[in-house]
Amino acid sequence: MAKENAKRIQTIEKTGKGIKLGMFIGGLVMVGSLIVTCAGRFSYLQGLAGFIIGLVILIVYRLGAWWYHG
């Protein structure tokens, strides 16, 4: 099991998928933060943007943990 996980992690590192995914998630968080900042006058948009950002972070966290641990 440990060898299989090590092999999968090495494959991910070689292809750069982890870095690309991290950059994508970082971009999503930055865009979401800009939406929240720009929607300051409209409190309902602020709440919706915060909910969507939190949901995306939670989903990506769970998928990453599932993929990493097999």
C-alpha positions as CSV (number, residue, x, y, z in Angstrom):
1,M,0.0,0.0,0.0
2,A,2.8,2.4,0.9
3,K,4.7,1.7,-2.3
4,E,1.5,2.3,-4.4
5,N,0.9,5.6,-2.7
6,A,4.6,6.6,-3.1
7,K,4.4,5.7,-6.8
8,R,1.2,7.7,-7.3
9,I,2.6,10.8,-5.5
10,Q,5.8,10.6,-7.6
11,T,3.6,10.5,-10.7
12,I,1.6,13.5,-9.6
13,E,4.8,15.4,-8.9
14,K,6.3,14.5,-12.3
15,T,3.3,15.7,-14.2
16,G,2.9,18.8,-12.1
17,K,-0.8,18.3,-11.5
18,G,-0.5,19.2,-7.9
19,I,1.1,22.5,-8.7
20,K,-1.5,23.3,-11.4
21,L,-4.3,22.4,-9.0
22,G,-2.9,24.6,-6.3
23,M,-2.6,27.5,-8.7
24,F,-6.1,26.9,-9.9
25,I,-7.5,26.9,-6.4
26,G,-5.5,29.9,-5.5
27,G,-6.9,31.7,-8.5
28,L,-10.4,30.8,-7.5
29,V,-9.9,32.1,-4.0
30,M,-8.4,35.3,-5.3
31,V,-11.3,35.9,-7.7
32,G,-13.8,35.0,-5.0
33,S,-12.1,37.5,-2.6
34,L,-12.4,40.2,-5.3
35,I,-16.1,39.4,-5.7
36,V,-16.6,39.7,-1.9
37,T,-14.7,42.9,-1.8
38,C,-16.5,44.5,-4.8
39,A,-19.9,43.3,-3.5
40,G,-19.5,45.2,-0.2
41,R,-22.6,47.3,-0.7
42,F,-24.8,44.3,-1.6
43,S,-24.7,42.1,1.5
44,Y,-26.6,39.2,-0.1
45,L,-23.9,38.9,-2.8
46,Q,-21.2,39.0,-0.1
47,G,-22.9,36.1,1.7
48,L,-23.4,34.1,-1.5
49,A,-19.8,34.6,-2.6
50,G,-18.5,33.5,0.8
51,F,-20.7,30.4,0.7
52,I,-19.5,29.5,-2.8
53,I,-15.8,30.0,-1.8
54,G,-16.2,27.9,1.3
55,L,-18.0,25.2,-0.6
56,V,-15.3,25.0,-3.3
57,I,-12.5,24.9,-0.7
58,L,-14.3,22.1,1.2
59,I,-14.9,20.0,-1.9
60,V,-11.3,20.4,-3.1
61,Y,-10.0,19.5,0.3
62,R,-12.1,16.3,0.5
63,L,-11.2,15.3,-3.1
64,G,-7.5,16.0,-2.5
65,A,-7.5,13.9,0.7
66,W,-9.3,11.1,-1.0
67,W,-7.0,11.1,-4.0
68,Y,-3.8,11.4,-1.9
69,H,-4.7,8.6,0.6
70,G,-6.3,6.4,-2.1
